[in-house]
């Protein structure tokens, strides 16, 4: 049996299998029914490991062990395997989320918070900064930053950035609105972003800006996240931003935003 390494690598990623498992599984698929010894020879997997590998595949729902001697194994149809793997992944993910939820209010979180508080006290102001790579990481950090807002959130973004923020941050904006946090958003308003503007206007004041191109977020005049690249010219994977916790810089940028805000058109 000759199966390309590239194909095996894809299967490992999709189905979360190790190298021996994916070799034995594809060997069995090519035979339909086979013994552990035969599969070991076909897949070039040590015979001493083939039984363990097949037992693992059986538990994961990839193979079925037939009754009788010698013991033979039968491949489960790939379409059924996909459904089983999806179910197992969903169950595992839900269990992991439950475990993390159960940590709230426990001694573990208390000790972690104590460690973090002690650590923050030792940090120099100049160290309260960091670079963020990838749009997914950027939005995760923006959400973390604005979630703790007490007074104000100031955002300037692009037309597409506005749509992304409504899709990804709307639940957080709604919670901030209930807390009485003032949210202001400036962005170019286009036909594509009109629906997003309508949705966002329920929780924030949105104004159109067409003369300034920038991407940043200021929270409470203290923390700042700003993106250094044009999102229309960079792949999301290579997007980059800078986070700084510096009232001096954040207040200065907030002040400049306030001046520009007066000249912007309301939606």
C-alpha positions as CSV (number, residue, x, y, z in Angstrom):
1,X,0.0,0.0,0.0
2,X,1.4,3.4,-1.0
3,X,-0.1,6.4,0.6
4,X,1.5,9.8,0.2
5,X,2.9,11.4,3.3
6,X,1.1,14.6,2.6
7,X,-2.3,12.7,2.6
8,X,-1.4,11.0,5.9
9,X,-0.5,14.4,7.4
10,X,-3.9,15.8,6.4
11,X,-5.7,12.8,8.0
12,X,-3.7,13.2,11.2
13,X,-4.8,16.9,11.4
14,X,-8.4,16.3,10.5
15,X,-9.0,13.2,12.8
16,X,-6.4,13.9,15.6
17,X,-4.6,10.6,15.0
18,X,-0.9,9.7,15.6
19,X,1.3,8.4,12.8
20,X,0.8,4.7,13.6
21,X,-3.0,5.1,13.9
22,X,-3.3,6.8,10.5
23,X,-1.1,4.2,8.8
24,X,-3.1,1.3,10.3
25,X,-6.4,2.9,9.5
26,X,-5.6,3.6,5.9
27,X,-4.2,0.1,5.5
28,X,-7.4,-1.4,6.8
29,X,-9.5,0.9,4.6
30,X,-7.6,-0.5,1.6
31,X,-8.3,-4.1,2.7
32,X,-11.8,-3.8,4.3
33,X,-11.1,-6.7,6.7
34,X,-7.7,-7.8,7.9
35,X,-5.7,-9.2,10.9
36,X,-3.3,-7.1,13.0
37,X,-0.3,-8.9,11.6
38,X,-1.4,-8.3,8.0
39,X,-2.0,-4.6,8.7
40,X,1.4,-4.3,10.5
41,X,3.1,-5.6,7.3
42,X,1.1,-3.4,5.0
43,X,1.4,-0.2,7.0
44,X,5.0,-0.8,8.0
45,X,4.1,-0.5,11.7
46,X,5.9,-2.6,14.3
47,X,3.9,-5.7,15.0
48,X,4.3,-5.2,18.8
49,X,2.4,-1.9,18.4
50,X,-0.3,-2.9,16.0
51,X,-2.7,-4.4,18.6
52,X,-2.5,-1.3,20.8
53,X,-3.1,0.9,17.8
54,X,-6.1,-1.1,16.7
55,X,-7.5,-1.0,20.2
56,X,-7.1,2.7,20.2
57,X,-8.8,3.0,16.8
58,X,-11.6,0.8,18.0
59,X,-12.3,3.0,21.0
60,X,-12.3,6.1,18.7
61,X,-14.9,4.4,16.4
62,X,-12.7,3.9,13.4
63,X,-12.7,0.1,13.3
64,X,-14.8,-2.9,14.5
65,X,-13.3,-6.1,15.8
66,X,-14.8,-9.2,14.3
67,X,-15.5,-12.3,16.5
68,X,-13.6,-15.5,15.8
69,X,-10.1,-16.7,15.4
70,X,-7.8,-15.3,14.2
71,X,-9.0,-11.9,15.3
72,X,-9.8,-9.7,12.4
73,X,-10.7,-6.0,12.1
74,X,-13.2,-4.3,9.8
75,X,-13.1,-0.7,8.7
76,X,-16.0,1.6,9.5
77,X,-17.2,3.6,6.5
78,X,-15.3,7.0,6.4
79,X,-18.6,9.0,6.3
80,X,-19.6,7.3,9.6
81,X,-16.1,7.9,11.1
82,X,-16.5,11.7,10.3
83,X,-19.8,11.8,12.3
84,X,-18.3,9.9,15.2
85,X,-15.2,12.1,15.3
86,X,-17.4,15.2,15.3
87,X,-19.5,13.9,18.1
88,X,-16.4,12.9,20.2
89,X,-14.8,16.3,19.6
90,X,-17.9,18.1,20.6
91,X,-18.2,16.0,23.7
92,X,-14.6,16.6,24.6
93,X,-14.9,20.3,24.0
94,X,-18.0,20.6,26.2
95,X,-16.3,18.6,29.0
96,X,-13.3,20.9,28.9
97,X,-15.5,24.0,29.0
98,X,-17.4,22.5,32.0
99,X,-14.1,22.0,33.8
100,X,-13.0,25.5,33.2
101,X,-16.4,26.9,34.3
102,X,-16.1,24.9,37.5
103,X,-12.9,26.7,38.3
104,X,-14.7,29.9,38.9
105,X,-14.8,30.7,42.6
106,X,-12.4,27.9,43.5
107,X,-9.1,28.1,45.4
108,X,-7.2,27.5,42.1
109,X,-8.5,30.8,40.6
110,X,-7.9,32.6,43.9
111,X,-4.3,31.5,44.0
112,X,-3.8,32.4,40.3
113,X,-5.3,35.9,40.9
114,X,-3.0,36.4,43.9
115,X,0.1,35.4,41.8
116,X,-1.0,37.8,39.0
117,X,-1.7,40.7,41.5
118,X,1.7,40.3,43.1
119,X,3.3,40.1,39.7
120,X,1.6,43.2,38.4
121,X,2.8,45.2,41.4
122,X,6.4,44.3,40.3
123,X,6.0,45.4,36.7
124,X,7.5,48.6,35.6
125,X,5.1,50.9,33.7
126,X,7.2,50.6,30.6
127,X,6.7,46.8,30.6
128,X,2.9,47.1,30.4
129,X,2.9,46.7,26.6
130,X,3.0,43.9,24.0
131,X,2.7,43.1,20.3
132,X,-0.2,41.1,19.0
133,X,0.1,39.0,15.8
134,X,-2.8,37.7,13.8
135,X,-6.3,39.2,13.6
136,X,-7.8,36.5,15.8
137,X,-5.4,37.4,18.6
138,X,-6.0,41.1,18.1
139,X,-9.7,40.7,18.5
140,X,-9.3,38.5,21.5
141,X,-7.2,41.1,23.2
142,X,-9.5,44.0,22.2
143,X,-12.4,42.1,23.8
144,X,-10.4,41.5,26.9
145,X,-9.5,45.1,27.1
146,X,-12.9,46.6,26.5
147,X,-14.6,44.0,28.8
148,X,-13.0,45.7,31.8
149,X,-14.0,49.3,30.7
150,X,-15.6,51.4,33.4
151,X,-16.2,54.8,31.7
152,X,-15.5,54.9,28.0
153,X,-14.5,52.9,24.9
154,X,-13.3,54.8,21.8
155,X,-12.9,52.9,18.5
156,X,-11.7,54.0,15.1
157,X,-11.7,51.4,12.4
158,X,-12.3,50.6,8.7
159,X,-15.5,49.7,7.0
160,X,-14.7,46.0,7.1
161,X,-13.3,46.4,10.6
162,X,-16.7,47.8,11.7
163,X,-18.5,44.8,10.3
164,X,-16.1,42.4,12.0
165,X,-16.5,44.2,15.4
166,X,-20.3,43.9,15.2
167,X,-20.0,40.2,14.4
168,X,-17.4,39.5,17.1
169,X,-17.8,42.1,19.9
170,X,-21.6,42.9,20.0
171,X,-22.3,40.8,23.1
172,X,-19.5,42.7,25.0
173,X,-20.8,46.0,23.7
174,X,-24.3,45.2,25.0
175,X,-22.9,44.4,28.5
176,X,-20.9,47.6,28.5
177,X,-24.0,49.6,27.6
178,X,-25.9,48.2,30.6
179,X,-23.0,49.2,32.8
180,X,-23.3,52.8,31.6
181,X,-20.0,52.8,29.6
182,X,-19.9,55.4,26.8
183,X,-19.0,53.8,23.5
184,X,-18.1,55.8,20.4
185,X,-17.2,54.3,17.1
186,X,-15.8,56.2,14.0
187,X,-15.5,54.4,10.7
188,X,-16.2,54.9,7.0
189,X,-19.9,54.0,6.4
190,X,-20.5,52.1,3.2
191,X,-23.4,50.2,1.7
192,X,-21.8,47.0,2.9
193,X,-21.5,48.3,6.5
194,X,-25.0,49.9,6.8
195,X,-26.6,46.9,8.5
196,X,-23.6,46.7,10.9
197,X,-24.0,50.4,11.7
198,X,-27.7,50.0,12.4
199,X,-27.0,47.1,14.8
200,X,-24.1,48.9,16.5
201,X,-26.1,52.1,16.9
202,X,-28.3,50.3,19.5
203,X,-25.4,50.4,22.0
204,X,-23.0,53.0,20.7
205,X,-22.7,56.4,19.1
206,X,-21.4,55.8,15.5
207,X,-20.1,58.5,13.2
208,X,-18.9,58.5,9.6
209,X,-15.2,59.3,9.0
210,X,-13.8,59.5,5.5
211,X,-10.7,61.7,5.8
212,X,-8.9,59.7,8.4
213,X,-7.7,56.1,8.1
214,X,-6.8,54.5,11.4
215,X,-7.5,51.4,13.5
216,X,-7.3,51.8,17.3
217,X,-9.2,51.3,20.5
218,X,-8.8,53.4,23.7
219,X,-10.4,52.2,27.0
220,X,-11.0,54.6,29.9
221,X,-8.2,56.9,28.6
222,X,-5.7,54.4,30.0
223,X,-5.3,51.4,27.7
224,X,-4.7,51.5,24.0
225,X,-4.6,48.9,21.2
226,X,-3.7,50.1,17.8
227,X,-3.1,48.3,14.6
228,X,-0.1,49.1,12.5
229,X,-1.2,47.7,9.1
230,X,-4.0,48.5,6.6
231,X,-6.5,45.6,6.9
232,X,-7.3,45.8,3.2
233,X,-3.7,45.1,2.3
234,X,-2.7,42.4,4.8
235,X,-3.9,38.8,5.3
236,X,-5.6,38.2,8.7
237,X,-2.8,35.9,9.7
238,X,-0.2,38.6,9.3
239,X,-2.2,41.5,10.8
240,X,-0.4,43.1,13.7
241,X,-1.2,45.4,16.6
242,X,0.4,47.0,19.7
243,X,-1.1,47.0,23.2
244,X,0.1,49.6,25.7
245,X,-1.2,50.5,29.2
246,X,-0.2,54.1,29.4
247,X,-2.6,56.9,30.4
248,X,-0.2,59.5,29.0
249,X,-0.3,58.2,25.4
250,X,-3.9,56.9,25.6
251,X,-5.3,60.3,26.9
252,X,-3.4,62.2,24.2
253,X,-4.9,60.0,21.4
254,X,-8.3,60.2,23.1
255,X,-8.0,64.0,23.0
256,X,-7.2,64.1,19.3
257,X,-10.1,61.8,18.7
258,X,-12.4,64.1,20.5
259,X,-11.4,67.0,18.3
260,X,-12.0,65.0,15.1
261,X,-15.2,63.6,16.5
262,X,-16.8,67.1,16.6
263,X,-16.4,67.3,12.8
264,X,-17.6,63.8,12.0
265,X,-21.1,63.2,10.7
266,X,-23.6,61.3,12.8
267,X,-25.3,58.2,11.3
